[in-house]
Amino acid sequence: MATATIGAVRGAVQVTADTPTDLLGSTRDLMRAVLERNGLTPENVISVLFTTTPDLHSAFPAEAARTLGLVDVPLICAAEISVPGAMERVVRLLAHVEWSEPRSRLQHVYLGRASALRPDLAQRGETRSTTWSS
């Protein structure tokens, strides 16, 4: 990368069921998609904040990021507030990254049904409506 600045990229995925396998697999798909879509490697990631809706508690999403090589990256997991009518079983992330392009070129990634959380991005073709394979 050329001279790096700092950018932030968002993402979300809806988990099928609150099991460690589903939660970690979906989180891994999301993290991988954020990296690939933005041409990033684990070395470009400064930190990641993961949040989960209150109905997810079977595993820490950060565990999935570690399996993708983010072993020296500060990661934190937090629970979101319960909001009536909110989408269920959602993992969200906010990643701070080294980035050499204008911030407007960062692509936020909303996988599967979570793309409904950002219809503005879906209209611009910036979300994926299918999940990524492992």
Summary of the structure (lengths in Angstrom):
residues: 134
radius of gyration: 14.1
end to end distance: 26.6
largest distance: 45.0
contacts: 411
relative contact order: 0.28
helix: 31%
strand: 28%
